[in-house]
Amino acid sequence: MDVVQLKRQLIAFTELLYREGFLDEQFNQLQQLQDENNPNFVAEVVTLFFEDAERILNELANNLDQQSVDFKKVDAHVHQLKGSSSSIGAQRIQRVCIIFRTVCNEKNVEGCLKCLQQLKHEYALMKSKLETLFNLEQQILAAGGPPSI
Amino acid sequence: MGIVAESQFHVLAVDDSLIDRKLIERLLKTSSYQVTAVDSGSKALEFLGLLEQEESSLDSSPVSSNTHQEVEVNLIITDYCMPGMTGYDLLKRIKESSSLRNIPVVIMSSENVPSRINRCLEEGADEFFLKPVRLADVHKLKPHMMRTKLKDHHQSQEKDREEDPEEAGSANRRPEVEFRAPGNQQQPQHHSSNKRKSIEEGLSPDRRRPRYSDFVHVGIP
């Protein structure tokens, strides 16, 4: 596939991600902070986010598996995930976190479990889409095209 | 009055989130500031404590006499919600310290809680940013750093001439910011009348006062 086609794909795909709420304006802000001196900034931040999110999702699964759920701990983790998802523009994940915190406040274990499921689902989607995005960018670079960002 | 080069501005960033530290560091470096990022309030105080130790042999004049110290901090930007010492606690400690209280402090928070914002500004924070922090927010930092640099420059010139009036009183908060909120969220008038007078005197004409609408962040669900 030639560079022009790849670029068209990248643009279309990116627009889709924004439209479907996977990404919001903050992601654009991140891209603006990337330059030739910091060419991997977005990828680095997103990688940190993936590591952080996976760790938190595991912790949450543990927390909610206890006989007596420590809702403070659950809330602290969700708050953390809400913060980091907001920082990279992962809008859908951030929104689930907001609901999660409400449900956690009500000390509703069932509700929390549902939210956790939702989070895992959204996270998997997000990860796959961002990986596709980065893949396209790599392809463009490899095909000799100038960086898209 | 000397030329103040931007590369001399050094910002201390405090945030327990690795992602947010990386972000704020990039934002600040993009604006040509030197950055030191730490992950807790206590680490921040430790870092700032270097300054205090060097200052203790001098009189209680404010920080940043360039001949005496190697590490100068021109602004502290801190997250509000941190385990252990919150950003608010850190703010208080800084404002209570005779050597540190002139360093401008900016608070960041992911939550838009008017009472929280009020409390921080009342305690002497110069700005309150809603997260995620953006480049436009970072552009607001320079006036605070410039003001302190110029102030300290004048003070070091006048040190022998007169006592610093701020040292005398117990109410030694820096009244740099007047926070106005809509509706019935009025800034308490009773204990701040002196502060209000100094605010009016102290503000430069082009200083933009943060308004409540600034903190209502479009797009946050």
Interface residues (C-beta under 8 A of the other chain):
Chain A: D24 E25 Q26 Q29 L30 Q32 L33 N38 F41 E44 V45 L48 F49 D52 H79 Q80 K82 G83 S84 S86 S87 I88 G89 Q91 Q94 R95 I98
Chain B: S17 L18 I19 D20 K22 L23 R26 L27 T30 C81 S110 K131 P132 R134 L135 G219 I220 P221
